[in-house]
């Protein structure tokens, strides 16, 4: 179970993006987690996030990349140390 107090969301709008040769709405995301990621979970997250982007921001899911990173605790810094 993930604790919301460790969840960070950064949205950076207004950044010019060219995707598939056009400047129609597009998005790029990175999702970093200490464990818990894998083919099935990543697929579900990609689907859920694509749906949010589509309904809220009118970004077609074919114009959206998301990169998943599963990092070791000691490779993730927080609060002056690492997890
Ligand atoms: C951050 O580190 C300080 C000092 O080690 C500790 O007292 C505090 O509980 C830590 N905060 C969190 C949110 O882990």
PDB file of the backbone (N, CA, C, O) and the ligand in Angstrom, with CONECT records:
HET    LIG  A 101      14
ATOM      1  N   UNK A   1       0.841  -1.202   0.000  1.00  0.00           N
ATOM      2  CA  UNK A   1       0.000   0.000   0.000  1.00  0.00           C
ATOM      3  C   UNK A   1       0.873   1.249   0.000  1.00  0.00           C
ATOM      4  O   UNK A   1       1.773   1.407   0.825  1.00  0.00           O
ATOM      5  N   UNK A   2       0.579   2.126  -0.949  1.00  0.00           N
ATOM      6  CA  UNK A   2       1.374   3.347  -1.070  1.00  0.00           C
ATOM      7  C   UNK A   2       0.781   4.429  -0.176  1.00  0.00           C
ATOM      8  O   UNK A   2      -0.436   4.598  -0.092  1.00  0.00           O
ATOM      9  N   UNK A   3       1.669   5.149   0.483  1.00  0.00           N
ATOM     10  CA  UNK A   3       1.217   6.235   1.339  1.00  0.00           C
ATOM     11  C   UNK A   3       1.225   7.523   0.532  1.00  0.00           C
ATOM     12  O   UNK A   3       2.220   7.869  -0.104  1.00  0.00           O
ATOM     13  N   UNK A   4       0.108   8.220   0.567  1.00  0.00           N
ATOM     14  CA  UNK A   4      -0.025   9.441  -0.231  1.00  0.00           C
ATOM     15  C   UNK A   4       1.040  10.467   0.148  1.00  0.00           C
ATOM     16  O   UNK A   4       1.420  11.302  -0.672  1.00  0.00           O
ATOM     17  N   UNK A   5       1.518  10.405   1.385  1.00  0.00           N
ATOM     18  CA  UNK A   5       2.517  11.399   1.793  1.00  0.00           C
ATOM     19  C   UNK A   5       3.824  11.272   1.023  1.00  0.00           C
ATOM     20  O   UNK A   5       4.653  12.180   1.069  1.00  0.00           O
ATOM     21  N   UNK A   6       4.022  10.164   0.318  1.00  0.00           N
ATOM     22  CA  UNK A   6       5.236  10.004  -0.481  1.00  0.00           C
ATOM     23  C   UNK A   6       4.981  10.205  -1.974  1.00  0.00           C
ATOM     24  O   UNK A   6       5.900  10.079  -2.783  1.00  0.00           O
ATOM     25  N   UNK A   7       3.751  10.514  -2.336  1.00  0.00           N
ATOM     26  CA  UNK A   7       3.422  10.639  -3.758  1.00  0.00           C
ATOM     27  C   UNK A   7       3.648  12.074  -4.236  1.00  0.00           C
ATOM     28  O   UNK A   7       3.107  13.017  -3.658  1.00  0.00           O
ATOM     29  N   UNK A   8       4.425  12.228  -5.261  1.00  0.00           N
ATOM     30  CA  UNK A   8       4.670  13.546  -5.841  1.00  0.00           C
ATOM     31  C   UNK A   8       4.186  13.547  -7.288  1.00  0.00           C
ATOM     32  O   UNK A   8       4.483  12.636  -8.060  1.00  0.00           O
ATOM     33  N   UNK A   9       3.438  14.587  -7.634  1.00  0.00           N
ATOM     34  CA  UNK A   9       2.993  14.745  -9.020  1.00  0.00           C
ATOM     35  C   UNK A   9       3.477  16.091  -9.517  1.00  0.00           C
ATOM     36  O   UNK A   9       3.208  17.125  -8.905  1.00  0.00           O
ATOM     37  N   UNK A  10       4.180  16.073 -10.611  1.00  0.00           N
ATOM     38  CA  UNK A  10       4.682  17.309 -11.200  1.00  0.00           C
ATOM     39  C   UNK A  10       4.068  17.446 -12.582  1.00  0.00           C
ATOM     40  O   UNK A  10       4.214  16.571 -13.435  1.00  0.00           O
ATOM     41  N   UNK A  11       3.375  18.564 -12.787  1.00  0.00           N
ATOM     42  CA  UNK A  11       2.786  18.822 -14.098  1.00  0.00           C
ATOM     43  C   UNK A  11       3.479  20.036 -14.682  1.00  0.00           C
ATOM     44  O   UNK A  11       3.589  21.079 -14.036  1.00  0.00           O
ATOM     45  N   UNK A  12       3.935  19.892 -15.886  1.00  0.00           N
ATOM     46  CA  UNK A  12       4.649  20.984 -16.527  1.00  0.00           C
ATOM     47  C   UNK A  12       3.956  21.266 -17.860  1.00  0.00           C
ATOM     48  O   UNK A  12       4.272  20.661 -18.884  1.00  0.00           O
ATOM     49  N   UNK A  13       3.017  22.189 -17.820  1.00  0.00           N
ATOM     50  CA  UNK A  13       2.251  22.496 -19.023  1.00  0.00           C
ATOM     51  C   UNK A  13       2.921  23.551 -19.873  1.00  0.00           C
ATOM     52  O   UNK A  13       3.890  24.187 -19.458  1.00  0.00           O
ATOM     53  N   UNK A  14       2.395  23.726 -21.058  1.00  0.00           N
ATOM     54  CA  UNK A  14       2.883  24.790 -21.933  1.00  0.00           C
ATOM     55  C   UNK A  14       4.243  24.518 -22.536  1.00  0.00           C
ATOM     56  O   UNK A  14       4.885  25.420 -23.073  1.00  0.00           O
ATOM     57  N   UNK A  15       4.688  23.260 -22.446  1.00  0.00           N
ATOM     58  CA  UNK A  15       5.969  22.920 -23.047  1.00  0.00           C
ATOM     59  C   UNK A  15       5.712  22.469 -24.487  1.00  0.00           C
ATOM     60  O   UNK A  15       4.924  21.551 -24.714  1.00  0.00           O
ATOM     61  N   UNK A  16       6.363  23.102 -25.450  1.00  0.00           N
ATOM     62  CA  UNK A  16       6.130  22.678 -26.836  1.00  0.00           C
ATOM     63  C   UNK A  16       6.541  21.220 -27.039  1.00  0.00           C
ATOM     64  O   UNK A  16       7.653  20.832 -26.679  1.00  0.00           O
ATOM     65  N   UNK A  17       5.653  20.417 -27.610  1.00  0.00           N
ATOM     66  CA  UNK A  17       5.967  19.016 -27.906  1.00  0.00           C
ATOM     67  C   UNK A  17       5.603  18.722 -29.361  1.00  0.00           C
ATOM     68  O   UNK A  17       4.492  19.007 -29.807  1.00  0.00           O
ATOM     69  N   UNK A  18       6.531  18.164 -30.068  1.00  0.00           N
ATOM     70  CA  UNK A  18       6.211  17.630 -31.386  1.00  0.00           C
ATOM     71  C   UNK A  18       6.137  16.116 -31.231  1.00  0.00           C
ATOM     72  O   UNK A  18       7.019  15.502 -30.631  1.00  0.00           O
ATOM     73  N   UNK A  19       5.094  15.527 -31.766  1.00  0.00           N
ATOM     74  CA  UNK A  19       4.912  14.079 -31.643  1.00  0.00           C
ATOM     75  C   UNK A  19       4.393  13.593 -32.984  1.00  0.00           C
ATOM     76  O   UNK A  19       3.412  14.129 -33.499  1.00  0.00           O
ATOM     77  N   UNK A  20       5.032  12.598 -33.549  1.00  0.00           N
ATOM     78  CA  UNK A  20       4.637  12.045 -34.846  1.00  0.00           C
ATOM     79  C   UNK A  20       4.526  13.142 -35.908  1.00  0.00           C
ATOM     80  O   UNK A  20       3.669  13.093 -36.791  1.00  0.00           O
ATOM     81  N   UNK A  21       5.401  14.116 -35.800  1.00  0.00           N
ATOM     82  CA  UNK A  21       5.483  15.138 -36.833  1.00  0.00           C
ATOM     83  C   UNK A  21       4.477  16.261 -36.757  1.00  0.00           C
ATOM     84  O   UNK A  21       4.417  17.101 -37.655  1.00  0.00           O
ATOM     85  N   UNK A  22       3.665  16.292 -35.676  1.00  0.00           N
ATOM     86  CA  UNK A  22       2.734  17.406 -35.541  1.00  0.00           C
ATOM     87  C   UNK A  22       2.833  17.988 -34.126  1.00  0.00           C
ATOM     88  O   UNK A  22       3.405  17.378 -33.222  1.00  0.00           O
ATOM     89  N   UNK A  23       2.268  19.164 -33.964  1.00  0.00           N
ATOM     90  CA  UNK A  23       2.265  19.801 -32.645  1.00  0.00           C
ATOM     91  C   UNK A  23       0.877  19.762 -32.016  1.00  0.00           C
ATOM     92  O   UNK A  23       0.554  20.600 -31.174  1.00  0.00           O
ATOM     93  N   UNK A  24       0.057  18.800 -32.416  1.00  0.00           N
ATOM     94  CA  UNK A  24      -1.230  18.555 -31.751  1.00  0.00           C
ATOM     95  C   UNK A  24      -0.935  18.193 -30.302  1.00  0.00           C
ATOM     96  O   UNK A  24       0.189  17.814 -29.971  1.00  0.00           O
ATOM     97  N   UNK A  25      -1.971  18.312 -29.411  1.00  0.00           N
ATOM     98  CA  UNK A  25      -1.730  17.999 -28.000  1.00  0.00           C
ATOM     99  C   UNK A  25      -1.050  16.631 -27.811  1.00  0.00           C
ATOM    100  O   UNK A  25      -1.427  15.635 -28.429  1.00  0.00           O
ATOM    101  N   UNK A  26      -0.061  16.624 -26.956  1.00  0.00           N
ATOM    102  CA  UNK A  26       0.697  15.398 -26.688  1.00  0.00           C
ATOM    103  C   UNK A  26       1.225  15.477 -25.262  1.00  0.00           C
ATOM    104  O   UNK A  26       1.215  16.545 -24.649  1.00  0.00           O
ATOM    105  N   UNK A  27       1.679  14.365 -24.743  1.00  0.00           N
ATOM    106  CA  UNK A  27       2.200  14.347 -23.376  1.00  0.00           C
ATOM    107  C   UNK A  27       3.322  13.338 -23.246  1.00  0.00           C
ATOM    108  O   UNK A  27       3.427  12.378 -24.010  1.00  0.00           O
ATOM    109  N   UNK A  28       4.156  13.591 -22.253  1.00  0.00           N
ATOM    110  CA  UNK A  28       5.202  12.645 -21.884  1.00  0.00           C
ATOM    111  C   UNK A  28       5.202  12.534 -20.379  1.00  0.00           C
ATOM    112  O   UNK A  28       5.171  13.550 -19.685  1.00  0.00           O
ATOM    113  N   UNK A  29       5.234  11.335 -19.866  1.00  0.00           N
ATOM    114  CA  UNK A  29       5.234  11.143 -18.427  1.00  0.00           C
ATOM    115  C   UNK A  29       6.310  10.180 -17.992  1.00  0.00           C
ATOM    116  O   UNK A  29       6.744   9.307 -18.742  1.00  0.00           O
ATOM    117  N   UNK A  30       6.728  10.368 -16.750  1.00  0.00           N
ATOM    118  CA  UNK A  30       7.661   9.435 -16.139  1.00  0.00           C
ATOM    119  C   UNK A  30       7.069   9.019 -14.811  1.00  0.00           C
ATOM    120  O   UNK A  30       6.609   9.866 -14.045  1.00  0.00           O
ATOM    121  N   UNK A  31       7.071   7.752 -14.530  1.00  0.00           N
ATOM    122  CA  UNK A  31       6.533   7.251 -13.272  1.00  0.00           C
ATOM    123  C   UNK A  31       7.636   6.464 -12.567  1.00  0.00           C
ATOM    124  O   UNK A  31       8.136   5.457 -13.069  1.00  0.00           O
ATOM    125  N   UNK A  32       7.991   6.957 -11.399  1.00  0.00           N
ATOM    126  CA  UNK A  32       9.084   6.343 -10.645  1.00  0.00           C
ATOM    127  C   UNK A  32       8.519   5.674  -9.401  1.00  0.00           C
ATOM    128  O   UNK A  32       7.728   6.273  -8.673  1.00  0.00           O
ATOM    129  N   UNK A  33       8.920   4.446  -9.163  1.00  0.00           N
ATOM    130  CA  UNK A  33       8.433   3.732  -7.987  1.00  0.00           C
ATOM    131  C   UNK A  33       9.540   2.853  -7.426  1.00  0.00           C
ATOM    132  O   UNK A  33      10.383   2.339  -8.161  1.00  0.00           O
ATOM    133  N   UNK A  34       9.520   2.691  -6.108  1.00  0.00           N
ATOM    134  CA  UNK A  34      10.427   1.731  -5.482  1.00  0.00           C
ATOM    135  C   UNK A  34       9.637   0.435  -5.385  1.00  0.00           C
ATOM    136  O   UNK A  34       8.883   0.219  -4.436  1.00  0.00           O
ATOM    137  N   UNK A  35       9.819  -0.409  -6.370  1.00  0.00           N
ATOM    138  CA  UNK A  35       9.087  -1.673  -6.416  1.00  0.00           C
ATOM    139  C   UNK A  35       7.655  -1.497  -6.884  1.00  0.00           C
ATOM    140  O   UNK A  35       7.177  -0.378  -7.066  1.00  0.00           O
ATOM    141  N   UNK A  36       6.987  -2.609  -7.073  1.00  0.00           N
ATOM    142  CA  UNK A  36       5.560  -2.590  -7.403  1.00  0.00           C
ATOM    143  C   UNK A  36       5.245  -2.484  -8.882  1.00  0.00           C
ATOM    144  O   UNK A  36       4.089  -2.631  -9.281  1.00  0.00           O
ATOM    145  N   UNK A  37       6.264  -2.227  -9.711  1.00  0.00           N
ATOM    146  CA  UNK A  37       5.992  -2.107 -11.146  1.00  0.00           C
ATOM    147  C   UNK A  37       6.262  -3.431 -11.846  1.00  0.00           C
ATOM    148  O   UNK A  37       7.008  -4.270 -11.341  1.00  0.00           O
ATOM    149  N   UNK A  38       5.668  -3.606 -12.980  1.00  0.00           N
ATOM    150  CA  UNK A  38       5.840  -4.824 -13.754  1.00  0.00           C
ATOM    151  C   UNK A  38       4.926  -4.753 -14.953  1.00  0.00           C
ATOM    152  O   UNK A  38       4.107  -3.839 -15.042  1.00  0.00           O
ATOM    153  N   UNK A  39       5.037  -5.682 -15.873  1.00  0.00           N
ATOM    154  CA  UNK A  39       4.267  -5.612 -17.117  1.00  0.00           C
ATOM    155  C   UNK A  39       2.773  -5.380 -16.910  1.00  0.00           C
ATOM    156  O   UNK A  39       2.177  -4.544 -17.590  1.00  0.00           O
ATOM    157  N   UNK A  40       2.171  -6.105 -15.987  1.00  0.00           N
ATOM    158  CA  UNK A  40       0.728  -5.990 -15.818  1.00  0.00           C
ATOM    159  C   UNK A  40       0.339  -4.681 -15.135  1.00  0.00           C
ATOM    160  O   UNK A  40      -0.581  -3.995 -15.579  1.00  0.00           O
ATOM    161  N   UNK A  41       1.038  -4.339 -14.062  1.00  0.00           N
ATOM    162  CA  UNK A  41       0.768  -3.078 -13.358  1.00  0.00           C
ATOM    163  C   UNK A  41       1.021  -1.891 -14.284  1.00  0.00           C
ATOM    164  O   UNK A  41       0.221  -0.957 -14.325  1.00  0.00           O
ATOM    165  N   UNK A  42       2.121  -1.920 -15.022  1.00  0.00           N
ATOM    166  CA  UNK A  42       2.451  -0.800 -15.910  1.00  0.00           C
ATOM    167  C   UNK A  42       1.375  -0.615 -16.982  1.00  0.00           C
ATOM    168  O   UNK A  42       1.014   0.509 -17.332  1.00  0.00           O
ATOM    169  N   UNK A  43       0.877  -1.728 -17.487  1.00  0.00           N
ATOM    170  CA  UNK A  43      -0.178  -1.659 -18.497  1.00  0.00           C
ATOM    171  C   UNK A  43      -1.427  -0.991 -17.951  1.00  0.00           C
ATOM    172  O   UNK A  43      -2.052  -0.168 -18.620  1.00  0.00           O
ATOM    173  N   UNK A  44      -1.783  -1.357 -16.723  1.00  0.00           N
ATOM    174  CA  UNK A  44      -2.972  -0.756 -16.115  1.00  0.00           C
ATOM    175  C   UNK A  44      -2.762   0.721 -15.840  1.00  0.00           C
ATOM    176  O   UNK A  44      -3.649   1.539 -16.083  1.00  0.00           O
ATOM    177  N   UNK A  45      -1.568   1.065 -15.326  1.00  0.00           N
ATOM    178  CA  UNK A  45      -1.279   2.472 -15.054  1.00  0.00           C
ATOM    179  C   UNK A  45      -1.302   3.281 -16.343  1.00  0.00           C
ATOM    180  O   UNK A  45      -1.836   4.390 -16.374  1.00  0.00           O
ATOM    181  N   UNK A  46      -0.727   2.733 -17.399  1.00  0.00           N
ATOM    182  CA  UNK A  46      -0.697   3.432 -18.684  1.00  0.00           C
ATOM    183  C   UNK A  46      -2.121   3.675 -19.174  1.00  0.00           C
ATOM    184  O   UNK A  46      -2.442   4.755 -19.669  1.00  0.00           O
ATOM    185  N   UNK A  47      -2.964   2.668 -19.031  1.00  0.00           N
ATOM    186  CA  UNK A  47      -4.349   2.783 -19.459  1.00  0.00           C
ATOM    187  C   UNK A  47      -5.108   3.842 -18.655  1.00  0.00           C
ATOM    188  O   UNK A  47      -5.822   4.670 -19.220  1.00  0.00           O
ATOM    189  N   UNK A  48      -4.944   3.802 -17.333  1.00  0.00           N
ATOM    190  CA  UNK A  48      -5.643   4.752 -16.463  1.00  0.00           C
ATOM    191  C   UNK A  48      -5.177   6.185 -16.714  1.00  0.00           C
ATOM    192  O   UNK A  48      -5.989   7.107 -16.793  1.00  0.00           O
ATOM    193  N   UNK A  49      -3.871   6.358 -16.838  1.00  0.00           N
ATOM    194  CA  UNK A  49      -3.326   7.707 -17.046  1.00  0.00           C
ATOM    195  C   UNK A  49      -3.728   8.225 -18.429  1.00  0.00           C
ATOM    196  O   UNK A  49      -4.050   9.403 -18.587  1.00  0.00           O
ATOM    197  N   UNK A  50      -3.707   7.347 -19.417  1.00  0.00           N
ATOM    198  CA  UNK A  50      -4.117   7.757 -20.771  1.00  0.00           C
ATOM    199  C   UNK A  50      -5.573   8.228 -20.757  1.00  0.00           C
ATOM    200  O   UNK A  50      -5.930   9.197 -21.426  1.00  0.00           O
ATOM    201  N   UNK A  51      -6.393   7.538 -19.996  1.00  0.00           N
ATOM    202  CA  UNK A  51      -7.810   7.901 -19.914  1.00  0.00           C
ATOM    203  C   UNK A  51      -7.989   9.286 -19.272  1.00  0.00           C
ATOM    204  O   UNK A  51      -8.795  10.097 -19.728  1.00  0.00           O
ATOM    205  N   UNK A  52      -7.226   9.533 -18.215  1.00  0.00           N
ATOM    206  CA  UNK A  52      -7.289  10.850 -17.552  1.00  0.00           C
ATOM    207  C   UNK A  52      -6.833  11.946 -18.519  1.00  0.00           C
ATOM    208  O   UNK A  52      -7.468  12.996 -18.627  1.00  0.00           O
ATOM    209  N   UNK A  53      -5.728  11.687 -19.218  1.00  0.00           N
ATOM    210  CA  UNK A  53      -5.211  12.698 -20.148  1.00  0.00           C
ATOM    211  C   UNK A  53      -6.220  12.963 -21.271  1.00  0.00           C
ATOM    212  O   UNK A  53      -6.376  14.091 -21.737  1.00  0.00           O
ATOM    213  N   UNK A  54      -6.892  11.903 -21.685  1.00  0.00           N
ATOM    214  CA  UNK A  54      -7.849  12.037 -22.777  1.00  0.00           C
ATOM    215  C   UNK A  54      -9.088  12.827 -22.336  1.00  0.00           C
ATOM    216  O   UNK A  54      -9.544  13.724 -23.045  1.00  0.00           O
ATOM    217  N   UNK A  55      -9.624  12.488 -21.170  1.00  0.00           N
ATOM    218  CA  UNK A  55     -10.861  13.149 -20.738  1.00  0.00           C
ATOM    219  C   UNK A  55     -10.615  14.555 -20.203  1.00  0.00           C
ATOM    220  O   UNK A  55     -11.422  15.456 -20.434  1.00  0.00           O
ATOM    221  N   UNK A  56      -9.520  14.748 -19.498  1.00  0.00           N
ATOM    222  CA  UNK A  56      -9.273  16.053 -18.872  1.00  0.00           C
ATOM    223  C   UNK A  56      -8.512  17.021 -19.769  1.00  0.00           C
ATOM    224  O   UNK A  56      -8.760  18.227 -19.744  1.00  0.00           O
ATOM    225  N   UNK A  57      -7.596  16.494 -20.552  1.00  0.00           N
ATOM    226  CA  UNK A  57      -6.729  17.398 -21.323  1.00  0.00           C
ATOM    227  C   UNK A  57      -6.857  17.210 -22.836  1.00  0.00           C
ATOM    228  O   UNK A  57      -6.158  17.867 -23.607  1.00  0.00           O
ATOM    229  N   UNK A  58      -7.745  16.318 -23.256  1.00  0.00           N
ATOM    230  CA  UNK A  58      -7.985  16.084 -24.680  1.00  0.00           C
ATOM    231  C   UNK A  58      -6.716  15.666 -25.424  1.00  0.00           C
ATOM    232  O   UNK A  58      -6.489  16.041 -26.574  1.00  0.00           O
ATOM    233  N   UNK A  59      -5.909  14.884 -24.733  1.00  0.00           N
ATOM    234  CA  UNK A  59      -4.712  14.356 -25.372  1.00  0.00           C
ATOM    235  C   UNK A  59      -5.009  12.922 -25.794  1.00  0.00           C
ATOM    236  O   UNK A  59      -5.312  12.067 -24.962  1.00  0.00           O
ATOM    237  N   UNK A  60      -4.920  12.674 -27.082  1.00  0.00           N
ATOM    238  CA  UNK A  60      -5.189  11.332 -27.591  1.00  0.00           C
ATOM    239  C   UNK A  60      -4.152  10.349 -27.029  1.00  0.00           C
ATOM    240  O   UNK A  60      -2.967  10.662 -26.923  1.00  0.00           O
ATOM    241  N   UNK A  61      -4.632   9.162 -26.675  1.00  0.00           N
ATOM    242  CA  UNK A  61      -3.706   8.211 -26.039  1.00  0.00           C
ATOM    243  C   UNK A  61      -2.606   7.729 -26.989  1.00  0.00           C
ATOM    244  O   UNK A  61      -1.613   7.145 -26.556  1.00  0.00           O
ATOM    245  N   UNK A  62      -2.795   7.981 -28.282  1.00  0.00           N
ATOM    246  CA  UNK A  62      -1.724   7.629 -29.225  1.00  0.00           C
ATOM    247  C   UNK A  62      -0.666   8.730 -29.307  1.00  0.00           C
ATOM    248  O   UNK A  62       0.286   8.630 -30.082  1.00  0.00           O
ATOM    249  N   UNK A  63      -0.841   9.776 -28.504  1.00  0.00           N
ATOM    250  CA  UNK A  63       0.140  10.868 -28.481  1.00  0.00           C
ATOM    251  C   UNK A  63       0.666  11.048 -27.065  1.00  0.00           C
ATOM    252  O   UNK A  63       0.764  12.163 -26.552  1.00  0.00           O
ATOM    253  N   UNK A  64       0.995   9.937 -26.458  1.00  0.00           N
ATOM    254  CA  UNK A  64       1.379   9.934 -25.061  1.00  0.00           C
ATOM    255  C   UNK A  64       2.366   8.806 -24.797  1.00  0.00           C
ATOM    256  O   UNK A  64       2.068   7.636 -25.033  1.00  0.00           O
ATOM    257  N   UNK A  65       3.546   9.174 -24.305  1.00  0.00           N
ATOM    258  CA  UNK A  65       4.521   8.174 -23.864  1.00  0.00           C
ATOM    259  C   UNK A  65       4.604   8.241 -22.356  1.00  0.00           C
ATOM    260  O   UNK A  65       4.494   9.316 -21.766  1.00  0.00           O
ATOM    261  N   UNK A  66       4.796   7.104 -21.741  1.00  0.00           N
ATOM    262  CA  UNK A  66       5.072   7.096 -20.308  1.00  0.00           C
ATOM    263  C   UNK A  66       6.203   6.119 -20.056  1.00  0.00           C
ATOM    264  O   UNK A  66       6.192   4.983 -20.531  1.00  0.00           O
ATOM    265  N   UNK A  67       7.165   6.585 -19.306  1.00  0.00           N
ATOM    266  CA  UNK A  67       8.310   5.734 -18.997  1.00  0.00           C
ATOM    267  C   UNK A  67       8.242   5.329 -17.537  1.00  0.00           C
ATOM    268  O   UNK A  67       8.074   6.172 -16.655  1.00  0.00           O
ATOM    269  N   UNK A  68       8.373   4.045 -17.287  1.00  0.00           N
ATOM    270  CA  UNK A  68       8.316   3.517 -15.920  1.00  0.00           C
ATOM    271  C   UNK A  68       9.726   3.226 -15.421  1.00  0.00           C
ATOM    272  O   UNK A  68      10.536   2.598 -16.102  1.00  0.00           O
ATOM    273  N   UNK A  69       9.982   3.696 -14.229  1.00  0.00           N
ATOM    274  CA  UNK A  69      11.269   3.408 -13.603  1.00  0.00           C
ATOM    275  C   UNK A  69      11.010   2.699 -12.276  1.00  0.00           C
ATOM    276  O   UNK A  69      10.258   3.198 -11.439  1.00  0.00           O
ATOM    277  N   UNK A  70      11.612   1.574 -12.092  1.00  0.00           N
ATOM    278  CA  UNK A  70      11.557   0.895 -10.801  1.00  0.00           C
ATOM    279  C   UNK A  70      12.955   1.058 -10.203  1.00  0.00           C
ATOM    280  O   UNK A  70      13.922   0.489 -10.709  1.00  0.00           O
ATOM    281  N   UNK A  71      13.055   1.835  -9.125  1.00  0.00           N
ATOM    282  CA  UNK A  71      14.385   2.121  -8.580  1.00  0.00           C
ATOM    283  C   UNK A  71      14.613   1.433  -7.233  1.00  0.00           C
ATOM    284  O   UNK A  71      13.677   1.186  -6.473  1.00  0.00           O
ATOM    285  N   UNK A  72      15.855   1.139  -6.969  1.00  0.00           N
ATOM    286  CA  UNK A  72      16.224   0.596  -5.662  1.00  0.00           C
ATOM    287  C   UNK A  72      16.137   1.698  -4.623  1.00  0.00           C
ATOM    288  O   UNK A  72      16.358   2.870  -4.927  1.00  0.00           O
ATOM    289  N   UNK A  73      15.817   1.321  -3.409  1.00  0.00           N
ATOM    290  CA  UNK A  73      15.709   2.284  -2.304  1.00  0.00           C
ATOM    291  C   UNK A  73      16.939   3.182  -2.208  1.00  0.00           C
ATOM    292  O   UNK A  73      16.831   4.398  -2.047  1.00  0.00           O
ATOM    293  N   UNK A  74      18.096   2.562  -2.309  1.00  0.00           N
ATOM    294  CA  UNK A  74      19.335   3.324  -2.113  1.00  0.00           C
ATOM    295  C   UNK A  74      19.646   4.240  -3.294  1.00  0.00           C
ATOM    296  O   UNK A  74      20.604   5.011  -3.248  1.00  0.00           O
ATOM    297  N   UNK A  75      18.825   4.155  -4.367  1.00  0.00           N
ATOM    298  CA  UNK A  75      19.025   5.041  -5.507  1.00  0.00           C
ATOM    299  C   UNK A  75      17.957   6.118  -5.555  1.00  0.00           C
ATOM    300  O   UNK A  75      17.767   6.774  -6.579  1.00  0.00           O
ATOM    301  N   UNK A  76      17.256   6.298  -4.432  1.00  0.00           N
ATOM    302  CA  UNK A  76      16.210   7.311  -4.391  1.00  0.00           C
ATOM    303  C   UNK A  76      16.388   8.156  -3.136  1.00  0.00           C
ATOM    304  O   UNK A  76      16.203   7.675  -2.018  1.00  0.00           O
ATOM    305  N   UNK A  77      16.745   9.409  -3.334  1.00  0.00           N
ATOM    306  CA  UNK A  77      17.019  10.290  -2.212  1.00  0.00           C
ATOM    307  C   UNK A  77      15.749  10.957  -1.693  1.00  0.00           C
ATOM    308  O   UNK A  77      14.836  11.278  -2.454  1.00  0.00           O
ATOM    309  N   UNK A  78      15.719  11.156  -0.383  1.00  0.00           N
ATOM    310  CA  UNK A  78      14.575  11.818   0.249  1.00  0.00           C
ATOM    311  C   UNK A  78      14.983  12.262   1.647  1.00  0.00           C
ATOM    312  O   UNK A  78      15.680  11.544   2.363  1.00  0.00           O
ATOM    313  N   UNK A  79      14.545  13.439   2.019  1.00  0.00           N
ATOM    314  CA  UNK A  79      14.716  13.916   3.402  1.00  0.00           C
ATOM    315  C   UNK A  79      16.167  13.852   3.864  1.00  0.00           C
ATOM    316  O   UNK A  79      16.472  13.478   4.997  1.00  0.00           O
ATOM    317  N   UNK A  80      17.037  14.227   2.952  1.00  0.00           N
ATOM    318  CA  UNK A  80      18.457  14.287   3.304  1.00  0.00           C
ATOM    319  C   UNK A  80      19.149  12.936   3.366  1.00  0.00           C
ATOM    320  O   UNK A  80      20.282  12.826   3.833  1.00  0.00           O
ATOM    321  N   UNK A  81      18.453  11.910   2.891  1.00  0.00           N
ATOM    322  CA  UNK A  81      19.068  10.581   2.883  1.00  0.00           C
ATOM    323  C   UNK A  81      18.525   9.821   1.680  1.00  0.00           C
ATOM    324  O   UNK A  81      18.212  10.437   0.661  1.00  0.00           O
ATOM    325  N   UNK A  82      18.408   8.527   1.769  1.00  0.00           N
ATOM    326  CA  UNK A  82      17.750   7.758   0.717  1.00  0.00           C
ATOM    327  C   UNK A  82      16.692   6.887   1.404  1.00  0.00           C
ATOM    328  O   UNK A  82      16.683   6.730   2.624  1.00  0.00           O
ATOM    329  N   UNK A  83      15.808   6.333   0.581  1.00  0.00           N
ATOM    330  CA  UNK A  83      14.794   5.438   1.155  1.00  0.00           C
ATOM    331  C   UNK A  83      15.471   4.130   1.588  1.00  0.00           C
ATOM    332  O   UNK A  83      14.804   3.230   2.099  1.00  0.00           O
TER     333      UNK A  83
HETATM  334  C1  LIG A 101      13.209  13.342   8.020  1.00  0.00           C
HETATM  335  O1  LIG A 101      14.414  13.187   8.740  1.00  0.00           O
HETATM  336  C2  LIG A 101      14.348  13.621  10.093  1.00  0.00           C
HETATM  337  C3  LIG A 101      15.745  13.544  10.682  1.00  0.00           C
HETATM  338  O2  LIG A 101      16.291  12.267  10.488  1.00  0.00           O
HETATM  339  C4  LIG A 101      13.332  12.771  10.838  1.00  0.00           C
HETATM  340  O3  LIG A 101      13.237  13.194  12.180  1.00  0.00           O
HETATM  341  C5  LIG A 101      11.981  12.893  10.170  1.00  0.00           C
HETATM  342  O4  LIG A 101      11.045  12.036  10.764  1.00  0.00           O
HETATM  343  C6  LIG A 101      12.098  12.554   8.681  1.00  0.00           C
HETATM  344  N1  LIG A 101      10.823  12.850   8.020  1.00  0.00           N
HETATM  345  C7  LIG A 101      10.169  11.963   7.285  1.00  0.00           C
HETATM  346  C8  LIG A 101       8.885  12.429   6.685  1.00  0.00           C
HETATM  347  O5  LIG A 101      10.581  10.827   7.085  1.00  0.00           O
CONECT  334  335  343
CONECT  335  334  336
CONECT  336  335  337  339
CONECT  337  336  338
CONECT  338  337
CONECT  339  336  340  341
CONECT  340  339
CONECT  341  339  342  343
CONECT  342  341
CONECT  343  334  341  344
CONECT  344  343  345
CONECT  345  344  346  347
CONECT  346  345
CONECT  347  345
END
